[in-house]
Amino acid sequence: MNFSAFGRKLAGDSGILTLMDDLARPLPDGVPLYALGGGNPARVPAVEQSYRRQMERLLADGDAFENTIGRYDTPQGRLSFIESIASFFRTEFGWDISPENIAITNGSQSAFFYLLNLFSGDDSTGRRTILFPLVPEYIGYADQGIDPDTFVTLPAKVQLIGDHEFKYHIDVELVRSYLSDHPEVGAMCVSRPTNPTGNVLTDKEIDSLAALAREHGIPIIIDNAYGLPFPNIIFPEMMTGSAEPRWSKDIVLTMSLSKIGLPALRTGIVIAKPEIIAAVGALNSIIALSSGSLGQVLGESMLRSGELLTLANNAVRPFYRDRMNAARDCVYEYFGERPWRLHRCQGALFLWLYLEDLSIPTAELYSQLKERGVIVVPGEYFFFGREAGTPEEIAWKNHPHREKCLRINYSGDPDSVREGLRIIAAVSKKHAG
Ligand SMILES: Cc1ncc(COP(=O)(O)O)c(C=O)c1O
């Protein structure tokens, strides 16, 4: 059987497929599981109780439930949900948006498939690319391009902080000069907070990128899956600059209800100028007809009542902050005075651990940890980009952190995270030096 170029690229081998496949394979018999790997959010009791109450109200309200499950919404999304988002951002943040600036997708992951392919690949001027201005970056983008070799990444600058911390920064000058030399760039894309590192780009950095985007007539896509105003998994005390929600006509902002308790209901939100929203709606009609309605219905009433924002501020953020601090304390306790560093955790669900003295690649360490029941994600997967190109385009391959970092989901059961971290410290110590 012969698959098309699309089939060969997307249905062939990919990093994410190998990883997901391996994650799902059983552990050796009798080995307990410490699941610090996937991107699943935690179950936050106050959030679950709110959705349960909301669901009970929906079931008790005449034929509201049947009306929710019994018909398709428009390809752009459920009109009343879209209106509630527009009015929320107009009122709370003064953004000049209306329903024609908003589309709903089946999770923000599928919004990325649409957006990254709308702005990369062949057009009348040649082959357009997506520029990711700082790697390491979210593994979930790496294999989404339909045309080959269209994703370009630039290396982050590294700032060391004290003995055991560090932080990545965008090299704005490098981005500026890359854009000047490469008119084929069709869009830029960043996650904020960043998966895997927990980095949060400041308003100043976002403003610089948005200004560059405007200058070059391209959009900047900002992935706000963990950000403000909801789910608000951001820790301002870990930041030096401010990080407010940002939107302008040069920005495509994506949001999600996944990390505020609804990953299974697949509800992604795109906020952008009307031409982009019309294109997202058109793609959604071809690929999915429309997006699932239940997350939109639950989200709408909680957004209108203010409950979603209250939950984000008073339940979600404190919950993750406590878990993040507890996990950090464990790392200090178990890794002691070895040369290790954590990326400053400013948001998202992960600790990004750099083991400077590791003598084996983290992909190999991952296999040894798995034998002991500890699942993490090896750092190699978050470094991606062009296979061949200019020195800065292929810098991701030789990035000094590429084979020395682990992504650790800190949000699970605290005892399990503690034991998992103890095992990671013990096993990695055998390969120090
Ligand atoms: C940075 C980032 N963006 C997007 C997504 C996709 O989330 P969803 O499709 O559930 O909205 C994830 C999921 O973990 C993520 O970490």
The ligand as a MOL file (V3000), in Angstrom:
LIG
                    3D

  0  0  0     0  0            999 V3000
M  V30 BEGIN CTAB
M  V30 COUNTS 16 16 0 0 0
M  V30 BEGIN ATOM
M  V30 1 C 1.7390 23.8430 25.6100 0
M  V30 2 C 0.5370 23.0490 25.2520 0
M  V30 3 N -0.2420 23.4630 24.2340 0
M  V30 4 C -1.3310 22.7900 23.8490 0
M  V30 5 C -1.6990 21.6160 24.4850 0
M  V30 6 C -2.9090 20.9140 23.9870 0
M  V30 7 O -3.9040 20.8550 24.9390 0
M  V30 8 P -5.4450 20.6010 24.5790 0
M  V30 9 O -5.5080 20.0280 23.1780 0
M  V30 10 O -5.9030 19.6240 25.5990 0
M  V30 11 O -6.1360 21.9300 24.6540 0
M  V30 12 C -0.9370 21.1280 25.5440 0
M  V30 13 C -1.2960 19.8730 26.2180 0
M  V30 14 O -0.6780 19.4000 27.1100 0
M  V30 15 C 0.2200 21.8620 25.9280 0
M  V30 16 O 1.0110 21.4470 26.9220 0
M  V30 END ATOM
M  V30 BEGIN BOND
M  V30 1 1 1 2
M  V30 2 1 2 3
M  V30 3 2 2 15
M  V30 4 2 3 4
M  V30 5 1 4 5
M  V30 6 1 5 6
M  V30 7 2 5 12
M  V30 8 1 6 7
M  V30 9 1 7 8
M  V30 10 2 8 9
M  V30 11 1 8 10
M  V30 12 1 8 11
M  V30 13 1 12 13
M  V30 14 1 12 15
M  V30 15 2 13 14
M  V30 16 1 15 16
M  V30 END BOND
M  V30 END CTAB
M  END
